[in-house]
Amino acid sequence: MVMLTLSRYEWLRARFGWLTGAFLVGYAIARTTGEFFREPDVFLGFLAGGVTMGQLLCIPMLLGGLWLILRTR
């Protein structure tokens, strides 16, 4: 629903990469939040600092999304 609303703005669609960046940031935040409520993988468990592998893998996705958003300015 958020992406549909954002895609209706012509000035956002004109900024190449902005909508993709917004999707990546939103997905990384949602996935990190979801990782708090699921069991960590049996063969990995919790990693350093009490984070799971899924949370660690969301960091590059979040950074990539932010880079795309900031690059369009």
C-alpha positions as a Python dict, from the first residue, in 0.01 Angstrom:
ca = {
    (1, 'M'): (0, 0, 0),
    (2, 'V'): (286, 235, 79),
    (3, 'M'): (458, 168, -253),
    (4, 'L'): (131, 222, -441),
    (5, 'T'): (85, 556, -270),
    (6, 'L'): (444, 662, -338),
    (7, 'S'): (422, 560, -703),
    (8, 'R'): (133, 797, -761),
    (9, 'Y'): (360, 1099, -723),
    (10, 'E'): (508, 1201, -1056),
    (11, 'W'): (806, 1377, -897),
    (12, 'L'): (907, 1054, -719),
    (13, 'R'): (872, 844, -1033),
    (14, 'A'): (1093, 1092, -1218),
    (15, 'R'): (1377, 1035, -971),
    (16, 'F'): (1526, 711, -1104),
    (17, 'G'): (1597, 467, -820),
    (18, 'W'): (1395, 641, -550),
    (19, 'L'): (1107, 394, -543),
    (20, 'T'): (1344, 97, -547),
    (21, 'G'): (1538, 250, -260),
    (22, 'A'): (1218, 310, -64),
    (23, 'F'): (1116, -52, -116),
    (24, 'L'): (1455, -181, 1),
    (25, 'V'): (1452, 39, 312),
    (26, 'G'): (1096, -60, 400),
    (27, 'Y'): (1162, -429, 342),
    (28, 'A'): (1481, -421, 550),
    (29, 'I'): (1297, -256, 840),
    (30, 'A'): (1005, -500, 818),
    (31, 'R'): (1233, -801, 794),
    (32, 'T'): (1447, -688, 1087),
    (33, 'T'): (1133, -639, 1295),
    (34, 'G'): (1007, -984, 1199),
    (35, 'E'): (1339, -1140, 1294),
    (36, 'F'): (1282, -1034, 1655),
    (37, 'F'): (983, -1270, 1676),
    (38, 'R'): (1120, -1582, 1510),
    (39, 'E'): (1359, -1846, 1634),
    (40, 'P'): (1713, -1818, 1502),
    (41, 'D'): (1838, -2090, 1271),
    (42, 'V'): (1926, -2404, 1465),
    (43, 'F'): (2267, -2442, 1307),
    (44, 'L'): (2360, -2072, 1357),
    (45, 'G'): (2180, -1957, 1670),
    (46, 'F'): (2238, -1603, 1787),
    (47, 'L'): (2551, -1431, 1663),
    (48, 'A'): (2765, -1168, 1836),
    (49, 'G'): (2555, -906, 2009),
    (50, 'G'): (2244, -1126, 2013),
    (51, 'V'): (2151, -1064, 1650),
    (52, 'T'): (2044, -1326, 1398),
    (53, 'M'): (2184, -1387, 1053),
    (54, 'G'): (1864, -1244, 900),
    (55, 'Q'): (1917, -917, 1084),
    (56, 'L'): (2278, -898, 969),
    (57, 'L'): (2175, -960, 610),
    (58, 'C'): (1928, -671, 629),
    (59, 'I'): (2207, -420, 690),
    (60, 'P'): (2343, -423, 331),
    (61, 'M'): (1987, -407, 199),
    (62, 'L'): (1912, -104, 417),
    (63, 'L'): (2237, 67, 318),
    (64, 'G'): (2174, -4, -51),
    (65, 'G'): (1825, 142, -29),
    (66, 'L'): (1950, 453, 148),
    (67, 'W'): (2223, 492, -112),
    (68, 'L'): (1967, 476, -392),
    (69, 'I'): (1746, 735, -222),
    (70, 'L'): (2034, 972, -151),
    (71, 'R'): (2180, 927, -499),
    (72, 'T'): (1867, 1068, -661),
    (73, 'R'): (1907, 1411, -501),
}
